Amino acid sequence: MKEENVILVNHKDEQIGLMPKLEAHEKAILHRAFSVFILNNKNEIMLQQRAQHKYHSPLLWTNTCCSHQRDGETNIQAGSRRLFEEMGFHTGLKELFHFVYKAPFDNGLTEHELDHVMIGYYNDEPKINLEEVENWKWMCIEDVKKDMQLHPEIYTVWFKIIFDQFYHYLEDHKI
């Protein structure tokens, strides 16, 4: 399978090039990404546990799905595509905000992303892709916050950063 490119951007989210995903993570070069949070009518977040064979962060818990936009793809198109590929369902998504973060992994790779955070709503069970996802669960937003403080080692490094931004966004906005 051919490795996908990521979209290199500046801090204004202007595209400045393309690069293979692994190379961008090895060199810690800023690139465009997205994170999807799916909530149900009980205000719980659908979390996923990354598949055991993933080359970084295997078996760690994270937001519903996240990935990288393809060249020419809108943020919403990318989020919808990847949500279906990983979790097996479609639902409407809305972009909330974006921000830049940098997070190193234990294996020498680094996420340096301009992340577009999106929200959607869904009340059924997903049909997870076992190539991508080991497990899933619904969890109350406040419980995620508490559990992340008690057990930070079971969550992905980027989810801890993104969840904090998402949590503060929800405090400041009625959505």
C-alpha positions in Angstrom: 0.0 0.0 0.0 1.3 3.4 -1.0 2.0 5.7 2.0 -0.3 8.7 2.1 1.0 12.3 2.0 0.1 14.9 4.5 -0.6 18.5 3.7 2.2 20.8 5.0 0.9 24.1 6.2 2.1 27.3 7.8 0.5 28.7 11.1 -2.2 30.4 9.0 -3.3 27.0 7.7 -2.1 27.8 4.2 -0.9 24.8 2.2 2.8 25.0 1.4 3.5 21.4 0.2 3.0 17.7 0.6 5.1 15.1 2.3 4.8 11.4 3.1 3.1 11.0 6.5 6.0 9.1 8.2 8.6 11.6 7.0 6.5 14.5 8.4 6.3 12.7 11.7 10.0 11.9 11.7 11.0 15.5 10.9 8.2 17.1 13.1 7.0 19.3 10.3 3.8 21.2 10.7 0.9 19.6 8.8 -2.9 19.7 8.7 -4.9 17.2 10.7 -8.3 16.7 12.2 -9.9 15.2 15.3 -13.5 14.1 15.5 -15.5 14.0 18.7 -18.8 12.1 18.5 -21.3 12.7 21.3 -24.6 11.0 22.1 -27.8 12.4 23.5 -26.4 11.7 27.1 -23.5 14.0 26.4 -21.1 11.1 26.4 -18.0 10.9 24.1 -17.5 7.9 21.9 -13.9 6.9 22.6 -11.8 4.4 20.6 -9.0 2.2 21.7 -6.3 2.1 18.9 -5.6 -1.3 17.4 -2.8 -3.4 18.9 -0.7 -3.5 15.7 -0.5 0.3 15.2 3.0 1.6 14.8 2.6 4.2 17.5 0.2 4.4 20.5 -1.2 0.9 20.3 -4.1 0.0 22.6 -4.3 3.6 24.0 -7.7 5.4 24.2 -8.4 8.4 22.2 -11.2 10.5 20.6 -13.6 9.0 18.2 -11.3 9.3 15.2 -8.5 11.5 13.9 -6.3 11.5 10.9 -5.0 13.7 8.1 -6.8 15.5 5.2 -5.9 14.4 1.7 -4.9 16.9 -0.9 -8.0 18.7 -2.2 -10.3 17.3 0.5 -12.2 19.6 2.9 -11.9 19.2 6.6 -15.5 17.9 6.8 -15.0 15.5 3.9 -11.8 14.1 5.6 -13.5 13.7 8.9 -16.5 12.0 7.4 -14.3 9.7 5.3 -12.1 8.6 8.2 -15.1 8.3 10.7 -16.6 5.8 8.3 -13.3 4.0 7.7 -12.6 3.6 11.4 -15.9 3.5 13.1 -18.3 2.4 10.3 -20.9 5.1 10.4 -21.9 8.4 8.9 -23.2 11.4 10.7 -23.1 15.2 10.2 -19.9 16.9 11.4 -19.4 20.6 12.3 -15.9 22.2 12.7 -15.5 23.9 16.1 -12.0 25.4 16.1 -8.4 24.6 15.1 -5.1 25.0 16.9 -1.4 24.0 16.6 0.2 21.5 18.9 3.4 19.5 19.0 3.7 16.2 20.8 6.6 13.7 20.8 6.1 10.0 20.9 8.3 7.4 22.7 9.4 6.0 19.3 11.1 9.2 18.1 8.2 10.4 16.0 6.5 13.7 16.6 3.0 15.0 15.9 3.3 18.7 14.9 -0.2 19.5 13.6 -2.6 22.2 12.9 -5.6 20.3 14.1 -9.2 21.0 13.0 -11.5 19.8 15.8 -15.0 18.6 14.7 -18.1 17.4 16.5 -20.9 15.2 15.5 -23.8 13.3 17.2 -24.7 9.7 17.0 -26.6 7.3 19.4 -26.0 3.9 18.0 -23.1 1.4 18.2 -20.3 1.8 15.7 -19.2 -1.0 13.4 -15.5 -0.8 14.2 -12.8 -1.6 11.6 -10.5 -4.0 13.5 -7.5 -3.0 11.4 -7.8 0.5 13.0 -9.7 0.1 16.3 -9.4 -2.5 19.1 -12.4 -1.4 21.1 -14.7 1.5 21.8 -16.9 2.9 24.6 -19.1 5.8 25.6 -17.8 7.9 28.4 -19.2 11.0 30.2 -17.1 14.1 29.4 -16.4 14.8 33.1 -15.4 11.1 33.6 -12.9 11.4 30.8 -11.4 14.5 32.4 -11.1 12.7 35.8 -9.8 9.4 34.3 -7.2 11.2 32.3 -5.8 12.8 35.5 -5.8 9.4 37.3 -4.6 7.3 34.4 -2.8 9.5 31.8 -0.8 6.5 30.6 -3.8 4.8 28.9 -4.6 7.8 26.7 -2.8 9.0 23.5 -0.5 12.0 23.9 -2.5 14.0 21.4 -5.9 13.2 22.9 -4.8 14.6 26.3 -3.9 17.9 24.5 -6.9 18.0 22.2 -9.4 17.0 24.9 -8.2 19.9 27.1 -8.9 22.3 24.2 -12.3 20.6 23.5 -13.3 20.8 27.1 -12.5 24.5 27.4 -14.3 25.2 24.1 -17.4 23.5 25.5 -17.2 25.6 28.7 -17.0 28.8 26.7 -19.6 28.0 24.0 -23.1 26.6 23.8 -23.2 23.9 21.1 
